[in-house]
Amino acid sequence: QRVETLAPQGNCYPLGVLFLLNDPAAEPSAAISITPMPGSRSLMSIVQRCFLLDRHDVELSQQLVQAAGELLATGLRVYELAYPRDYAQLDDVLDAVQEFVSSTDVTEEAGVAK
């Protein structure tokens, strides 16, 4: 279900909030949580989650960091989504994310014009 909170720009909607999944191996979670990520951690988390065909390509890596920085400079809010990796709880995870988006003015927080 898409939450209609942002005005379309052409055929695209601006990204107002980004949820990054926690690493269950490094930080297993027994409960669902949505936690804001500070800017520097957001930048590195976005870069780490991108797939590079050649991780030794310095120019491409620099472009990726620049693009992630530009994305964050738009006011994008980044949150870490932690949840138990139990398929039986996926409906609860979806409900938690929908409740969060519905109860948070992501357009205002992200500085996106309505």
Secondary structure, 3 states (H helix, E strand, C coil): CCCCCCCCECCECCCCEEEEECCCCCCCCCCCEEEECCHHHHHHHHHHCCCCCCCCCHHHHHHHHHHHHHHHHCCCEEEEEECCCCHHHHHHHHHHHHHHHHHCCHHHHCCCCC
